């Protein structure tokens, strides 16, 4: 035997105990992993016999499968006998979740049909509006109710929702745009009323009559947002009160003068 051969033989003999020990450790690791898998199988069996609520059941099944995958990563693929038992229990446990998903799917289909019916109803409503002489106040009230009804209808599948909502927005704009234009006209009209009252400087009978007429004309056919309405009303009411306060002061002074003559 050559010197190199003798050294290699010596090295193999020295490594033999270490190799044996390594194999033992691997066996123990597999044993420990399989014990952990047995625990997972027991948990899966319990879950199939004593199910949780459907949402919790689905989450628990996901956790158990993730734990099994993690064991496979750390300790190698499990024996098929263990895997088949584990998977069978979880498939059985998944049945309530499967039934819930089926019920939810049927419900979403029903909601989609309801939304389809609503769109047809909305189209008929738009077709029936007298756009030559709209009842703006009613139209504005109806528009708000339409928006609320659409929001309250149940959920549908994502792709179906995108199509339905696109069509809804197309119809909605046929109401929204005329209302927005009327709302702007009303804002400008009331701005003119405010300027008219603000231009009054004395509480003459003509000025008081102008204020009263402006107050009667103030109510808008289509109101704006509260953040827009409040500043307008504050300016208008302040200008009106200024004239009324002058009128009250003139009356007070006249009463005082009349009493002084008694």
LONU-804216 format. One line per field, with one value per residue: x, y, z of N, C-alpha, C in turn. Coordinates in Angstrom, 3 decimals, padded with zeros to 6 digits. Layout:
N
n_east	(X, ...)
n_north	(Y, ...)
n_up	(Z, ...)
ca_east	(X, ...)
ca_north	(Y, ...)
ca_up	(Z, ...)
c_east	(X, ...)
c_north	(Y, ...)
c_up	(Z, ...)
***
This chain:
262
n_east	(000.858, 000.565, 001.942, 000.111, -002.277, -002.401, -002.782, -005.264, -006.869, -006.571, -007.795, -010.438, -011.111, -011.050, -013.087, -015.297, -016.711, -017.748, -019.368, -021.232, -022.375, -023.473, -025.406, -027.058, -027.967, -029.415, -031.403, -032.679, -033.561, -035.404, -037.153, -038.048, -039.291, -041.329, -042.766, -043.726, -045.288, -047.222, -048.526, -049.624, -051.356, -053.133, -054.244, -055.488, -057.360, -058.962, -059.988, -061.560, -063.544, -064.567, -065.521, -064.727, -066.139, -066.927, -065.171, -063.048, -062.350, -061.317, -059.037, -057.588, -057.074, -055.401, -053.201, -052.334, -051.556, -049.480, -047.682, -047.051, -045.752, -043.522, -042.190, -041.506, -039.648, -037.569, -036.970, -037.118, -039.175, -042.300, -043.261, -045.458, -047.642, -048.180, -048.693, -051.015, -052.946, -053.033, -053.818, -056.315, -057.881, -057.897, -059.153, -061.691, -062.279, -062.460, -064.901, -067.150, -066.183, -066.058, -068.769, -069.653, -068.343, -069.625, -072.236, -071.811, -071.030, -073.404, -074.947, -073.619, -074.131, -076.884, -076.968, -075.775, -077.737, -079.720, -078.533, -078.363, -081.104, -081.612, -080.139, -081.565, -083.959, -083.059, -082.337, -084.863, -085.984, -084.402, -085.052, -087.635, -087.592, -088.559, -086.771, -087.025, -088.466, -087.448, -088.181, -086.412, -085.823, -087.028, -085.678, -083.082, -083.357, -084.160, -081.870, -079.984, -081.100, -080.882, -078.098, -077.648, -079.104, -077.685, -075.250, -076.060, -076.810, -075.889, -072.583, -070.619, -068.886, -065.492, -064.812, -067.356, -068.425, -066.882, -067.801, -070.568, -070.476, -069.232, -071.191, -073.223, -072.091, -072.029, -074.773, -075.433, -074.073, -075.631, -077.599, -076.196, -074.634, -076.493, -077.675, -075.472, -074.932, -077.293, -077.057, -074.837, -075.869, -077.797, -076.177, -074.879, -077.120, -077.971, -075.736, -076.010, -078.327, -077.303, -075.460, -077.256, -078.715, -076.658, -075.963, -077.797, -078.256, -079.797, -082.671, -085.105, -088.596, -088.657, -086.219, -086.606, -088.669, -087.290, -085.477, -087.245, -088.332, -086.033, -085.480, -087.665, -087.019, -084.779, -084.500, -082.929, -083.243, -081.641, -079.506, -076.149, -073.099, -072.784, -070.584, -070.402, -072.884, -073.245, -071.421, -072.552, -075.174, -074.599, -073.492, -075.673, -077.786, -076.625, -076.485, -079.226, -080.126, -078.827, -080.257, -082.763, -082.078, -081.446, -083.967, -085.368, -084.023, -084.695, -087.464, -087.432, -086.296, -088.284, -090.434, -089.427, -089.267, -091.952, -092.963, -091.722, -093.126, -095.450)
n_north	(-001.203, 002.151, 005.183, 007.313, 005.908, 004.594, 006.739, 007.689, 005.522, 005.520, 007.945, 007.397, 005.494, 007.071, 008.861, 007.237, 006.774, 009.337, 009.628, 007.659, 008.712, 011.048, 009.975, 008.873, 011.194, 012.347, 010.436, 010.813, 013.403, 013.072, 011.418, 013.131, 015.062, 013.554, 012.932, 015.466, 015.782, 013.861, 015.070, 017.224, 015.850, 014.821, 017.226, 018.010, 015.984, 016.432, 018.901, 018.220, 016.765, 018.384, 021.084, 024.600, 027.936, 028.782, 030.812, 030.850, 028.199, 027.910, 029.523, 028.160, 025.725, 026.626, 027.435, 024.954, 023.576, 025.222, 024.824, 022.140, 022.267, 023.738, 021.908, 020.026, 021.516, 021.799, 019.193, 017.420, 015.664, 014.384, 011.006, 009.241, 007.947, 009.328, 011.860, 011.420, 010.793, 013.168, 015.044, 014.041, 014.345, 017.158, 017.830, 016.877, 018.514, 020.908, 021.098, 022.613, 025.187, 025.188, 024.981, 027.411, 029.208, 028.536, 029.337, 032.064, 032.717, 032.231, 034.198, 036.535, 036.368, 036.739, 039.347, 040.638, 040.338, 041.896, 044.398, 044.681, 044.863, 047.250, 049.086, 049.012, 050.081, 052.629, 053.664, 053.845, 055.760, 058.043, 058.383, 059.191, 061.774, 065.150, 067.102, 069.603, 071.149, 070.646, 069.261, 070.486, 070.329, 067.901, 066.207, 066.462, 065.389, 062.773, 061.923, 061.771, 059.696, 057.639, 057.307, 056.419, 054.020, 052.491, 052.205, 050.621, 048.178, 044.703, 043.090, 042.035, 039.851, 040.714, 041.360, 041.493, 043.513, 045.732, 046.123, 046.586, 048.868, 050.703, 051.072, 052.076, 054.532, 055.867, 056.274, 057.680, 060.103, 061.348, 062.464, 063.830, 065.850, 067.801, 068.611, 069.691, 071.876, 073.391, 073.844, 075.540, 077.737, 078.537, 079.269, 081.515, 083.153, 083.652, 084.887, 087.284, 088.232, 088.648, 090.710, 092.664, 093.176, 093.887, 096.312, 098.097, 100.903, 102.344, 102.006, 102.286, 102.253, 101.099, 099.762, 097.885, 096.404, 095.350, 093.693, 091.812, 090.652, 089.489, 087.616, 085.899, 084.905, 083.475, 080.648, 077.845, 076.019, 073.822, 072.864, 073.598, 072.107, 071.798, 073.194, 075.155, 076.381, 077.483, 079.776, 081.472, 081.868, 083.099, 085.567, 086.654, 086.680, 088.304, 090.765, 091.270, 091.437, 093.707, 095.809, 095.416, 095.880, 098.586, 099.543, 098.829, 100.456, 103.015, 102.956, 102.710, 105.139, 106.849, 106.158, 107.003, 109.734, 110.353, 109.716, 111.666, 113.892, 113.624)
n_up	(000.000, -000.826, 000.524, 000.401, 000.074, 002.516, 004.257, 003.447, 004.122, 006.884, 007.440, 006.687, 008.627, 010.910, 010.387, 010.376, 012.919, 013.280, 011.062, 011.543, 013.852, 012.835, 011.127, 013.069, 014.333, 012.256, 012.027, 014.488, 014.153, 012.081, 013.414, 015.440, 013.855, 012.712, 014.965, 015.554, 013.303, 013.782, 015.886, 014.509, 012.842, 014.723, 015.611, 013.239, 012.958, 015.236, 014.500, 012.330, 013.550, 015.548, 014.545, 014.128, 013.937, 010.545, 009.299, 011.203, 011.105, 008.495, 008.722, 010.697, 009.401, 007.374, 008.939, 009.995, 007.668, 006.818, 008.913, 008.487, 006.007, 006.767, 008.396, 006.450, 005.009, 006.867, 007.693, 005.615, 003.166, 004.236, 005.193, 002.983, 004.069, 006.451, 005.428, 003.847, 005.759, 007.259, 005.278, 004.524, 006.841, 006.992, 004.607, 005.130, 007.292, 006.001, 004.811, 005.992, 005.499, 002.744, 002.159, 003.179, 001.452, -000.931, -000.343, -000.008, -002.574, -003.991, -002.837, -003.659, -006.382, -006.367, -005.413, -007.548, -009.499, -008.342, -008.497, -011.254, -011.848, -010.529, -012.067, -014.457, -013.538, -012.835, -015.334, -016.518, -014.858, -015.439, -018.124, -017.818, -016.807, -017.036, -018.768, -019.832, -018.048, -015.243, -011.997, -009.755, -006.984, -006.186, -007.909, -006.966, -004.379, -005.027, -006.346, -004.275, -002.793, -004.652, -004.787, -002.173, -002.123, -004.011, -002.705, -000.585, -001.621, -001.861, -001.836, -004.714, -007.082, -007.959, -010.768, -011.877, -010.322, -011.168, -013.788, -013.363, -011.704, -013.359, -015.327, -013.715, -012.893, -015.328, -015.794, -013.481, -013.795, -015.676, -014.188, -012.230, -013.513, -014.712, -012.271, -010.925, -012.554, -012.183, -009.464, -009.395, -010.795, -008.958, -006.839, -007.893, -008.313, -005.696, -004.688, -006.025, -004.765, -002.214, -002.701, -003.476, -001.099, 000.629, -000.468, 000.445, 002.482, 004.266, 006.383, 004.832, 003.788, 001.228, 001.231, 003.264, 002.121, -000.035, 001.295, 002.446, 000.147, -000.896, 001.074, 000.767, -001.689, -001.266, -000.791, -002.218, -005.317, -005.688, -003.274, -002.140, -000.860, 002.718, 003.664, 001.763, 001.784, 004.361, 004.668, 002.682, 003.658, 006.083, 005.299, 003.892, 005.803, 007.729, 006.365, 006.010, 008.681, 009.476, 008.254, 009.483, 012.148, 012.031, 011.413, 013.740, 015.568, 014.624, 015.116, 017.890, 018.602, 017.660, 019.297, 021.730, 021.265, 020.919, 023.415, 024.911, 024.303, 025.645)
ca_east	(000.000, 001.343, 001.795, -001.148, -003.380, -002.458, -003.333, -006.699, -007.510, -006.595, -008.795, -011.761, -011.390, -011.305, -014.376, -016.394, -017.574, -018.458, -020.428, -022.271, -023.054, -024.263, -026.591, -027.942, -028.603, -030.422, -032.535, -033.386, -034.259, -036.584, -038.071, -038.673, -040.187, -042.510, -043.580, -044.423, -046.330, -048.316, -049.289, -050.413, -052.430, -054.120, -054.942, -056.354, -058.472, -059.849, -060.651, -062.583, -064.623, -065.126, -065.209, -064.924, -066.927, -066.319, -063.979, -061.962, -061.959, -060.443, -057.754, -056.880, -056.590, -054.246, -052.081, -051.832, -050.846, -048.223, -046.790, -046.594, -044.769, -042.298, -041.501, -040.917, -038.456, -036.505, -036.613, -037.354, -040.575, -042.883, -043.730, -046.754, -048.712, -048.520, -049.280, -052.369, -053.828, -053.145, -054.576, -057.696, -058.577, -058.103, -060.178, -062.976, -062.490, -062.689, -066.251, -067.955, -065.659, -066.481, -070.204, -069.785, -067.944, -070.683, -073.362, -071.414, -071.056, -074.811, -075.415, -073.055, -074.869, -078.189, -076.721, -075.510, -079.030, -080.396, -077.908, -078.803, -082.466, -081.545, -079.671, -082.700, -084.887, -082.459, -082.458, -086.257, -086.191, -083.762, -085.842, -088.910, -087.426, -088.881, -085.583, -087.386, -088.877, -087.187, -088.492, -085.043, -085.779, -087.322, -084.593, -081.929, -083.682, -084.120, -080.469, -079.349, -081.628, -080.294, -076.731, -077.714, -079.564, -076.586, -074.265, -076.617, -076.945, -074.826, -071.347, -070.567, -067.531, -064.717, -064.965, -068.765, -068.586, -066.285, -068.706, -071.796, -070.212, -068.960, -072.483, -073.924, -071.518, -072.477, -076.144, -075.436, -073.614, -076.725, -078.317, -075.268, -074.171, -077.511, -077.825, -074.318, -075.107, -078.338, -076.502, -073.985, -076.756, -078.409, -075.153, -074.705, -078.339, -077.994, -074.666, -076.593, -079.215, -076.466, -074.933, -078.382, -079.034, -075.491, -075.890, -078.739, -077.560, -080.769, -083.863, -086.290, -089.635, -088.243, -085.133, -087.193, -089.385, -086.266, -084.962, -088.262, -088.406, -084.813, -085.626, -088.600, -086.379, -083.486, -084.458, -082.412, -083.858, -080.662, -078.544, -074.778, -072.589, -072.925, -069.431, -070.647, -074.133, -073.154, -070.882, -073.519, -076.270, -074.082, -073.394, -077.014, -078.523, -076.007, -076.906, -080.639, -080.260, -078.332, -081.384, -083.783, -081.594, -081.633, -085.400, -085.713, -083.470, -085.531, -088.725, -087.161, -086.106, -089.579, -091.242, -088.868, -089.649, -093.391, -093.176, -091.217, -094.142, -096.619)
ca_north	(000.000, 003.382, 006.077, 008.062, 004.993, 004.344, 007.932, 007.734, 004.473, 006.009, 009.018, 006.777, 004.879, 008.131, 009.484, 006.283, 007.043, 010.603, 009.369, 006.906, 009.637, 011.943, 009.230, 008.764, 012.500, 012.494, 009.591, 011.477, 014.573, 012.568, 010.919, 014.302, 015.687, 012.706, 013.123, 016.743, 015.554, 013.134, 016.083, 017.969, 014.951, 014.804, 018.516, 017.983, 015.086, 017.150, 019.973, 017.613, 016.246, 019.484, 022.280, 025.950, 028.697, 028.605, 031.652, 030.378, 026.881, 028.123, 030.063, 027.095, 024.785, 027.267, 027.387, 023.580, 023.264, 025.968, 024.141, 020.904, 022.675, 024.148, 020.676, 019.461, 022.299, 021.584, 017.792, 016.569, 015.357, 013.409, 009.739, 009.390, 007.478, 010.427, 012.958, 011.094, 010.924, 014.606, 015.711, 013.547, 015.014, 018.569, 017.912, 016.712, 019.704, 022.070, 021.059, 023.788, 026.373, 025.045, 025.295, 028.857, 029.870, 028.311, 030.199, 033.442, 032.872, 032.355, 035.504, 037.558, 036.294, 037.371, 040.790, 041.119, 040.437, 043.057, 045.600, 044.757, 045.394, 048.658, 049.866, 049.136, 051.027, 053.955, 054.109, 054.234, 057.025, 059.119, 058.570, 059.811, 063.143, 066.244, 067.955, 070.961, 071.823, 069.678, 069.579, 070.373, 069.900, 066.468, 065.524, 066.434, 064.428, 061.435, 061.600, 061.355, 058.372, 056.699, 057.032, 055.622, 052.671, 051.781, 051.838, 049.620, 046.869, 043.807, 042.930, 041.096, 039.495, 041.875, 041.694, 041.861, 044.831, 046.778, 046.380, 047.186, 050.212, 051.558, 051.409, 052.937, 055.875, 056.486, 056.731, 058.663, 061.395, 061.973, 063.240, 064.669, 067.013, 068.866, 069.112, 070.532, 073.129, 074.136, 074.258, 076.692, 078.860, 078.974, 079.970, 082.835, 083.933, 084.094, 085.884, 088.546, 088.677, 089.158, 092.023, 093.592, 093.563, 094.570, 097.670, 098.959, 101.647, 102.888, 101.170, 102.921, 101.252, 100.388, 098.844, 096.781, 095.574, 094.626, 092.623, 090.768, 089.944, 088.674, 086.471, 084.968, 084.311, 082.879, 079.179, 077.362, 074.820, 072.772, 073.400, 073.123, 071.452, 072.609, 074.087, 076.255, 077.036, 078.251, 081.133, 082.268, 082.249, 084.025, 086.886, 087.127, 086.956, 089.465, 091.967, 091.485, 091.864, 095.087, 096.682, 095.277, 096.551, 100.021, 099.808, 098.759, 101.637, 104.157, 102.834, 103.012, 106.584, 107.510, 105.974, 107.864, 111.108, 110.475, 109.721, 112.926, 114.907, 113.421)
ca_up	(000.000, -000.885, 001.684, 000.239, 000.334, 003.958, 004.904, 003.148, 004.910, 008.260, 007.510, 006.655, 009.931, 011.883, 010.088, 010.505, 014.078, 013.083, 010.077, 012.235, 014.762, 012.008, 010.705, 014.232, 014.541, 011.209, 012.400, 015.583, 013.612, 011.378, 014.438, 016.073, 012.882, 012.567, 016.179, 015.361, 012.303, 014.443, 016.625, 013.529, 012.407, 015.810, 015.573, 012.060, 013.270, 016.154, 013.757, 011.472, 014.393, 016.347, 013.749, 014.637, 012.967, 009.214, 009.081, 012.068, 010.601, 007.345, 009.185, 011.412, 008.386, 006.733, 009.880, 010.077, 006.420, 006.834, 009.856, 007.826, 004.990, 007.451, 008.787, 005.229, 004.665, 007.849, 007.951, 004.466, 002.879, 005.166, 004.623, 002.344, 004.959, 007.354, 004.650, 003.425, 006.931, 007.559, 004.228, 004.546, 007.945, 006.676, 003.564, 005.815, 008.115, 005.140, 004.247, 006.387, 004.811, 001.351, 002.111, 003.383, 000.211, -001.921, 000.031, -000.304, -004.029, -004.392, -002.372, -004.542, -007.646, -006.133, -005.331, -008.909, -010.169, -007.773, -009.060, -012.646, -011.814, -010.119, -013.222, -015.379, -012.902, -012.917, -016.722, -016.719, -014.128, -016.208, -019.344, -017.473, -016.308, -017.959, -018.728, -020.222, -016.813, -014.162, -010.599, -009.265, -005.588, -006.168, -008.604, -006.051, -003.317, -005.622, -006.651, -003.025, -002.457, -005.611, -004.332, -000.950, -002.475, -004.677, -001.679, 000.336, -002.258, -001.399, -002.592, -005.839, -007.491, -008.387, -012.187, -012.066, -009.694, -012.004, -014.914, -012.851, -011.185, -014.523, -015.929, -012.758, -012.958, -016.577, -015.580, -012.393, -014.306, -016.414, -013.182, -011.471, -014.264, -014.694, -010.908, -010.624, -013.276, -011.494, -008.173, -009.651, -011.125, -007.699, -006.050, -008.475, -008.053, -004.298, -004.556, -006.474, -003.692, -001.127, -003.103, -003.486, 000.284, 001.197, -001.029, 001.157, 003.551, 005.211, 006.566, 004.246, 003.452, 000.021, 001.590, 004.026, 001.161, -000.800, 002.161, 002.570, -001.127, -001.006, 001.980, 000.145, -002.875, -000.907, -000.800, -003.495, -005.905, -005.399, -002.313, -002.230, 000.341, 003.920, 003.750, 000.829, 002.146, 005.597, 004.455, 001.933, 004.552, 007.091, 004.677, 003.564, 007.033, 008.368, 005.642, 006.316, 010.071, 009.576, 007.923, 010.523, 013.357, 011.812, 011.507, 015.168, 016.223, 014.249, 015.841, 019.304, 018.728, 017.452, 020.519, 022.780, 020.960, 021.167, 024.886, 025.456, 024.063, 026.520)
c_east	(000.885, 001.073, 000.472, -002.352, -003.552, -003.084, -004.848, -007.460, -007.634, -007.673, -010.205, -012.116, -011.716, -012.691, -015.555, -017.274, -018.385, -019.613, -021.588, -023.080, -023.958, -025.537, -027.592, -028.700, -029.694, -031.654, -033.357, -034.163, -035.523, -037.626, -038.812, -039.659, -041.464, -043.404, -044.388, -045.546, -047.514, -049.177, -050.168, -051.586, -053.533, -054.932, -055.910, -057.570, -059.470, -060.650, -061.757, -063.772, -065.316, -064.819, -065.484, -065.927, -066.184, -065.109, -062.785, -061.438, -060.983, -059.076, -056.932, -056.317, -055.355, -053.009, -051.477, -051.066, -049.508, -047.210, -046.231, -045.517, -043.441, -041.497, -040.835, -039.640, -037.285, -036.013, -036.830, -038.825, -041.070, -043.204, -045.151, -047.902, -049.159, -049.224, -050.729, -053.357, -054.099, -054.058, -056.046, -058.491, -058.872, -059.123, -061.565, -063.302, -062.856, -064.126, -067.118, -067.494, -066.106, -067.967, -070.440, -069.439, -069.009, -071.881, -073.050, -071.437, -072.487, -075.363, -074.885, -073.754, -076.242, -078.035, -076.473, -076.815, -079.819, -079.836, -078.281, -080.209, -082.485, -081.105, -080.786, -083.712, -084.362, -082.553, -083.878, -086.553, -085.635, -084.572, -087.152, -088.800, -087.787, -087.738, -085.871, -087.783, -088.672, -087.705, -087.193, -084.964, -086.029, -086.191, -083.363, -082.147, -083.610, -082.685, -079.737, -079.819, -081.055, -078.886, -076.733, -078.140, -078.449, -075.537, -074.766, -076.813, -075.705, -073.650, -071.449, -069.111, -066.823, -064.932, -066.387, -069.018, -068.032, -067.198, -069.974, -071.557, -069.894, -070.277, -073.304, -073.413, -071.913, -073.894, -076.189, -075.045, -074.688, -077.639, -077.401, -074.903, -075.224, -077.716, -076.678, -074.445, -076.172, -077.849, -075.620, -074.821, -077.398, -077.394, -074.968, -075.919, -078.349, -076.834, -075.192, -077.551, -078.414, -075.940, -076.041, -078.697, -077.872, -075.392, -076.846, -078.039, -078.509, -082.006, -085.108, -087.351, -089.260, -087.159, -085.671, -087.948, -088.413, -085.720, -085.964, -088.390, -087.197, -084.907, -086.584, -087.964, -085.138, -083.439, -084.012, -083.198, -082.975, -079.605, -077.157, -074.377, -072.741, -071.787, -069.567, -071.868, -073.983, -072.553, -071.843, -074.629, -075.802, -073.991, -074.784, -077.771, -077.945, -076.428, -078.368, -080.821, -079.787, -079.459, -082.452, -083.352, -081.729, -083.103, -085.845, -085.218, -084.288, -086.855, -088.549, -087.027, -087.429, -090.455, -090.746, -089.266, -091.116, -093.675, -092.729, -092.247, -095.346, -096.482)
c_north	(001.242, 004.222, 006.848, 007.176, 004.733, 005.523, 008.038, 006.701, 004.898, 007.073, 008.447, 006.157, 005.940, 008.770, 008.561, 006.542, 008.333, 010.434, 008.633, 007.821, 010.597, 011.248, 009.092, 010.076, 012.744, 011.664, 010.232, 012.692, 014.153, 012.070, 012.080, 014.978, 014.871, 012.766, 014.424, 016.593, 014.799, 014.105, 016.897, 017.126, 014.898, 016.095, 018.560, 017.099, 015.769, 018.225, 019.420, 017.123, 017.333, 020.807, 023.581, 026.650, 028.668, 029.506, 031.200, 029.025, 027.025, 028.619, 028.993, 026.062, 025.348, 027.193, 025.979, 023.196, 023.995, 025.306, 022.857, 021.225, 023.063, 022.937, 020.023, 020.196, 021.964, 020.146, 016.867, 016.214, 014.238, 012.103, 009.901, 008.942, 008.589, 011.545, 012.663, 011.208, 012.400, 015.308, 015.288, 014.225, 016.472, 018.754, 017.777, 017.969, 020.924, 022.147, 022.240, 025.069, 026.365, 025.419, 026.789, 029.605, 029.713, 029.215, 031.662, 033.717, 033.039, 033.725, 036.627, 037.561, 036.958, 038.888, 041.385, 041.284, 041.646, 044.353, 045.772, 045.350, 046.867, 049.544, 050.048, 050.150, 052.458, 054.516, 054.578, 055.568, 058.196, 059.426, 059.303, 061.234, 064.146, 067.259, 069.381, 071.791, 070.866, 070.183, 069.412, 069.852, 068.394, 065.681, 065.398, 065.420, 062.995, 060.992, 061.124, 059.955, 057.298, 056.318, 056.123, 054.194, 051.859, 051.334, 050.686, 048.247, 046.025, 043.691, 041.863, 040.794, 040.699, 042.295, 042.139, 043.253, 045.942, 047.133, 047.081, 048.633, 051.192, 052.009, 052.315, 054.373, 056.599, 057.038, 057.848, 060.052, 062.106, 062.769, 064.253, 065.950, 068.118, 069.459, 070.035, 071.882, 074.005, 074.644, 075.499, 077.923, 079.432, 079.710, 081.389, 083.724, 084.469, 085.039, 087.259, 089.105, 089.280, 090.545, 093.080, 094.089, 094.317, 096.014, 098.635, 099.631, 102.192, 102.002, 101.889, 101.852, 100.447, 099.355, 097.637, 095.837, 094.748, 093.455, 091.483, 089.954, 089.018, 087.441, 085.430, 084.234, 083.495, 081.364, 078.663, 076.161, 073.607, 073.374, 072.829, 072.368, 072.384, 073.620, 075.286, 077.066, 077.943, 079.639, 082.038, 082.776, 083.260, 085.440, 087.481, 087.528, 088.174, 090.760, 092.290, 092.038, 093.294, 096.077, 096.621, 095.964, 098.068, 100.398, 099.796, 099.990, 102.872, 104.124, 103.185, 104.514, 107.330, 107.361, 106.893, 109.311, 111.325, 110.524, 111.028, 114.052, 114.777, 114.224)
c_up	(000.000, 000.349, 001.608, 000.543, 001.814, 004.691, 004.664, 003.965, 006.355, 008.434, 007.516, 007.995, 010.979, 011.666, 010.334, 011.727, 013.906, 012.108, 010.714, 013.147, 013.994, 011.537, 011.849, 014.475, 013.508, 011.532, 013.498, 015.087, 012.870, 012.362, 015.095, 015.139, 012.731, 013.795, 016.065, 014.347, 012.895, 015.245, 015.684, 013.022, 013.458, 015.813, 014.394, 012.304, 014.194, 015.423, 012.865, 012.278, 015.201, 015.636, 014.490, 013.720, 011.636, 008.978, 009.929, 011.593, 009.426, 007.751, 009.891, 010.435, 007.700, 007.639, 009.954, 008.813, 006.349, 007.767, 009.236, 006.784, 005.631, 007.924, 007.577, 004.839, 005.591, 007.889, 006.769, 004.332, 003.795, 004.452, 004.087, 003.245, 005.916, 006.597, 004.262, 004.579, 007.238, 006.546, 004.248, 005.653, 007.600, 005.560, 004.166, 006.627, 007.268, 004.621, 004.706, 005.698, 003.350, 001.203, 002.300, 002.104, -000.860, -001.631, -000.279, -001.798, -004.533, -004.001, -003.268, -005.903, -007.517, -006.064, -006.714, -009.676, -009.654, -008.343, -010.535, -012.714, -011.453, -011.282, -014.243, -014.842, -013.031, -014.339, -017.023, -016.032, -014.930, -017.461, -019.057, -016.963, -017.403, -017.902, -019.211, -018.996, -015.626, -012.812, -009.818, -007.837, -005.471, -006.814, -007.703, -004.936, -003.845, -005.886, -005.391, -002.614, -003.383, -005.180, -003.110, -001.247, -003.131, -003.664, -000.816, -000.294, -001.957, -002.354, -003.673, -006.155, -008.103, -009.822, -012.485, -011.502, -010.578, -013.177, -014.443, -012.407, -012.312, -015.156, -015.016, -012.852, -014.235, -016.431, -014.529, -012.900, -015.118, -015.480, -012.515, -012.226, -014.366, -013.304, -010.527, -011.313, -012.606, -010.142, -008.331, -010.012, -009.862, -006.821, -006.579, -008.233, -006.637, -003.974, -004.968, -005.420, -002.546, -001.474, -003.085, -002.078, 000.910, 000.705, -000.325, 002.336, 004.607, 005.246, 006.083, 003.980, 002.211, 000.342, 002.347, 003.089, 000.324, 000.000, 002.248, 001.277, -001.315, -000.121, 001.398, -001.035, -002.532, -001.111, -002.170, -004.014, -005.670, -004.486, -002.558, -000.980, 001.538, 004.038, 002.802, 001.253, 003.362, 005.402, 003.683, 002.858, 005.592, 006.534, 004.443, 004.825, 007.757, 007.707, 005.932, 007.732, 010.263, 009.281, 009.001, 011.821, 013.230, 011.960, 012.964, 015.904, 015.892, 014.984, 017.325, 019.529, 018.569, 018.675, 021.631, 022.535, 021.248, 022.660, 025.500, 025.290, 024.987, 027.811)
***
